[in-house]
Amino acid sequence: MLRYRETHGRMDSMLTVVKTRGSEHDPGTHQFSIGQGGVRLDQRGASG
């Protein structure tokens, strides 16, 4: 699920995985960015 969060006057993209199969589920929400190297999850933006 894609979400947005306002932090210090800017909008950050957040990602929540609603359900997974065959692995442990991480209920957290993670900040991510898309750049030249692809998608990057930022652990500092995690909450859960």
C-alpha positions in Angstrom: 0.0 0.0 0.0 1.5 3.4 -1.0 1.2 6.2 1.5 2.6 9.6 2.0 3.9 11.3 5.2 4.8 15.0 5.6 8.2 15.4 7.3 9.9 18.8 7.8 7.7 20.4 5.1 8.1 17.7 2.4 6.1 14.7 1.4 7.8 11.3 1.8 6.7 8.2 0.0 5.9 5.3 2.4 5.3 1.6 1.6 3.4 -1.0 3.6 3.2 -4.6 2.5 -0.3 -5.8 3.3 0.2 -9.6 3.0 3.0 -12.0 2.0 3.0 -15.8 1.6 5.7 -18.2 2.7 7.6 -15.7 4.9 7.3 -13.8 8.1 5.2 -10.6 7.8 6.7 -7.2 8.6 3.8 -5.0 9.7 5.9 -1.8 9.5 5.7 1.1 7.1 8.9 1.9 5.3 10.1 5.1 3.6 11.4 4.4 0.1 12.9 6.3 -2.9 13.3 5.5 -6.5 16.6 6.6 -8.1 19.1 5.8 -10.7 20.0 2.5 -9.0 16.3 1.4 -8.6 14.1 1.2 -5.5 15.7 1.7 -2.1 14.0 1.0 1.3 15.1 3.3 4.1 15.1 1.6 7.5 15.3 5.0 9.3 11.8 5.7 8.1 10.4 2.5 9.5 7.5 2.4 11.9 5.4 -0.4 13.1 
